[in-house]
């Protein structure tokens, strides 16, 4: 026999619409996508900066000397030398 007394229960609200149930999942997905895009952008920019740093410890000067008009002189000297080795 069941001797339990009836208990007054809180009323159960009607179920939320489907879009409200899915909203937290969509928001979490959008946050993950945004975090991935930002992370990829940071990684790429850090990689570009690391690749552009010269490997030598010397600092290069950013100011270039003004270009002077150059006189180009060109001469060509050809020296032909023959060495004949005979075995015998």
Secondary structure, DSSP 8 states (H G I E B T S, - for coil): -----------------HHHHHHHHHHHHHHHHHHHHHHHHHHHHHHHHHHHS-SSSS---SS-------------------------
